[in-house]
Amino acid sequence: MPRLIRRPVGAALAGVGRQMLTSRLRPEAASLYMIGKGFELGGLAADVLARDSADNRKLRLSTSEVERLQEARRILLASLGDAPDLATLARQVGLNIRKLTTGFDALFGATPSSFLQAARLDAAHRMIATGEWGIAQAAWRVGYTPAAFSTAFRRRFGIPPSHLLS
């Protein structure tokens, strides 16, 4: 019998979904790209479902801690180009680094640093795909040097950022 499982989507799943929605590839490449992204989306969803929920139950976050973790997420999203380091972020939201890291992972499916990297690259992908910014400008706006950005972008999306310009 099928059952409904509700979990937070997480940065990785949301990012792949946004990539699929904002893709501006030529028709001959778009089909293969969407198939690949579909497999990636399925794999990430399976990973989320396979997480050991026993670890999450052990964590037992209070309402106050959940609110603080949500505030940490808001801070990271509002400061993509100049995000605070982990210690500063923990101080800003009133949690210790361990609670911030483990709680963030349990609530959002990623550590603060991996969430930030994914959010930066997703934002840059959107900026470039919509023609809002060029590659170098998008890289700087989200806190990367152009050289480091190109490497991280290719690692995350499987294509160089220049493929979005066509």
C-alpha positions in Angstrom: 0.0 0.0 0.0 1.5 3.4 -1.0 2.1 5.9 1.8 2.7 9.6 1.8 6.1 10.7 3.2 6.6 14.4 4.0 10.1 15.7 4.3 11.7 19.1 3.6 12.7 19.3 0.0 16.2 20.5 0.7 18.5 22.8 -1.2 19.8 20.1 -3.7 16.3 19.0 -4.8 15.0 22.5 -5.0 18.1 23.5 -7.0 17.7 20.8 -9.6 14.0 21.7 -9.9 14.9 25.3 -10.6 17.6 24.3 -13.1 15.0 22.3 -15.0 12.5 25.2 -15.0 15.1 27.9 -16.0 16.9 25.9 -18.7 17.4 27.7 -21.9 19.2 25.1 -24.0 18.8 24.6 -27.7 16.1 22.0 -28.4 18.7 19.4 -29.6 20.4 19.5 -26.2 17.4 20.3 -24.0 15.9 16.8 -24.2 19.0 15.0 -23.1 19.6 17.6 -20.4 16.1 17.2 -19.0 16.5 13.4 -18.9 19.7 13.7 -17.0 18.2 16.2 -14.6 15.2 13.9 -14.1 17.6 11.1 -13.1 19.5 13.5 -10.8 16.2 14.6 -9.3 15.1 11.0 -8.7 18.4 10.1 -7.2 18.3 13.0 -4.8 14.7 12.2 -3.8 15.7 8.6 -3.1 18.6 9.8 -1.0 16.3 12.1 1.0 13.8 9.2 1.6 16.6 6.8 2.5 18.0 9.0 5.3 18.1 7.4 8.6 15.2 9.1 10.4 16.4 7.7 13.7 19.3 10.2 13.7 16.7 13.0 13.2 14.6 11.7 16.1 17.6 11.7 18.4 18.3 15.4 17.6 14.9 16.6 18.9 14.8 20.2 18.0 12.8 22.6 20.1 10.5 25.2 18.6 13.0 27.9 19.5 15.9 26.0 17.9 13.8 25.5 14.7 13.1 29.2 14.6 16.8 30.0 15.1 17.8 27.5 12.3 15.2 29.2 10.0 16.7 32.5 10.8 20.2 31.2 10.0 18.8 30.0 6.6 17.3 33.5 6.0 20.7 35.1 6.9 22.5 32.9 4.4 20.1 33.5 1.6 20.1 37.3 2.2 23.9 37.4 2.1 25.0 35.1 -0.7 27.9 37.3 -1.8 29.2 38.0 1.7 27.8 35.3 4.0 29.1 35.1 7.6 31.4 32.3 8.6 30.0 29.4 10.7 31.0 30.8 14.0 29.6 34.3 13.3 26.3 32.7 12.0 26.0 30.6 15.1 26.6 33.6 17.3 24.0 35.6 15.3 21.3 33.1 15.8 22.2 32.0 19.4 23.3 28.4 18.7 26.6 26.7 19.2 28.3 25.5 16.0 27.5 21.8 16.5 23.8 22.5 17.1 23.7 24.8 14.1 25.4 22.3 11.8 23.5 19.2 12.9 20.2 21.0 13.2 20.6 22.7 9.9 21.3 19.3 8.2 18.3 17.7 9.9 15.9 20.5 9.0 17.1 21.5 5.5 19.0 18.4 4.3 22.4 20.1 4.1 25.0 21.6 6.3 25.1 25.4 6.3 28.2 25.5 4.1 26.8 23.1 1.5 23.4 24.8 1.6 25.2 28.2 1.0 27.3 26.8 -1.9 24.2 25.3 -3.6 22.2 28.5 -3.0 25.0 30.6 -4.5 25.3 28.4 -7.6 21.5 28.2 -8.1 21.3 32.0 -7.9 24.1 32.5 -10.3 22.5 29.9 -12.7 19.3 31.9 -12.6 21.2 35.2 -13.2 23.0 33.8 -16.2 20.1 31.8 -17.7 17.7 34.8 -17.6 20.4 37.1 -19.1 20.3 39.3 -16.0 24.1 39.1 -15.6 27.1 37.8 -17.5 29.2 35.0 -16.1 31.8 37.1 -14.3 29.3 39.5 -12.8 27.1 36.6 -11.6 30.2 35.0 -10.0 31.2 38.1 -8.1 27.6 38.8 -7.0 27.3 35.4 -5.3 30.7 35.5 -3.7 33.0 33.6 -6.2 35.9 34.6 -8.2 35.2 33.8 -11.9 37.8 31.0 -12.0 36.5 29.2 -8.9 33.0 29.8 -10.0 33.4 28.1 -13.3 34.9 25.0 -11.6 32.1 24.9 -8.9 29.4 25.5 -11.5 30.6 22.7 -13.8 30.8 20.3 -10.8 27.3 21.2 -9.7 25.5 21.4 -13.0 27.6 19.2 -15.3 28.0 22.0 -17.8 30.2 25.1 -18.0 28.3 28.4 -17.3 28.9 29.5 -20.9 26.4 26.9 -22.1 23.7 29.0 -20.6 24.5 31.9 -22.8 23.4 30.3 -26.1 
